[in-house]
Amino acid sequence: MIYTFAGALTDVITAMEAKGYQLTVFADDIQISHDQNVDKDVVLQELAALLQPLGLELALNKCASTQDKVVDKVVKSPSWVKHSPKVQPSLSQSG
């Protein structure tokens, strides 16, 4: 099966949303928020596990949550997430 990058990422987004996370995605940048007190390392591990079978990996050196000056805190589902565009599945994911 051939996937476009957007199509593959849509599957990852769907899986993360099924776990209760809210995602905002632009190209290969992903912002994740949630209503529960979940450690950021758990979220990163879950995302990495979904990306790995696709041959994709997180660039933790570019990840804001892993930078020294970022405080590990819960983002409480900001209202803008509800109005953000979501990545749409590719029309052609088979082949």
N, C-alpha and C positions, 0 to 999 in steps of 0.2 A: 504494500500500500504506500502510495506517495502522498506526503503531506506538504503543504506550504508551511512556512514558519508561522503565519497567522493561524492556520488551521491547527497545527500542533499546539500552539500556545492556548488556543481556545479550549482544547481538551484539558489542559493544566488548570486554566481558570475555572472551568466547570467543576473539576475535582476539588479545588480549594474552596469554592463557594459552597459545595456540598458539605464541607467541614465547618461551615459557619463564618468563613472569612469573607470580607468585601474587598474587591480588587478594583483598582484603577490602573489601566494599562495603556501605555503609549509606546509603540514600536517594541523595543526590548526592555523597557523600564516598567517595573511593577511596583505599585504601592499597595500595601496590604493593611487593612484595619479590621478590628474585631470588637465584639461586645464583651468578651470574657478576658479574664486576667491570664493570658497565655504568654509564656516567656518567649522573647523574640528568637532565641536559639531553637526552640521547638518549631516555630513557624518556618524558619529557614531550613531546618532539616526536612520538614514535610514538603516544602517546595522543591528542595534539591532532589528528594526521592522521586518526585513526579517528573522532573526534568531529565534525570539520568537515563531512563530508557530511550529517550529521544536523542541522546548524544549531546545534550545541553547541560551546562553547569552555571552556577551562580558566580559572578565576579565579585567576591566578597570585598576585594579592595576598592570597589566602586559602590558598595552598599552603605547607605547612610546609617543604618542601624549598627554597623560594625565599627564606625569611626569613633575615635577616642572621646570626643566631646559630646557625643549623643548620649542622653540619659535613657536607660532602659525603662520605658513607661508604656502604658496601655493607651492606645488611641481609641477613644470611645466613638465609634461610628459617626464621623462628622456628616452633617446633612449633605454636603457637596458630593459625597460618594454616591448617594441615591440618585443624583442627577447627572453623574458622569457617563459619558458614552462607554459602551462595552465593546470589546472586540467581537466581531461577528464571524461565525464559522465560514470557512471557504466553501464556495459552491461545489468545488471539485476536490474531494478528498479521497477518491478512489483511483486506482489506476494500476 
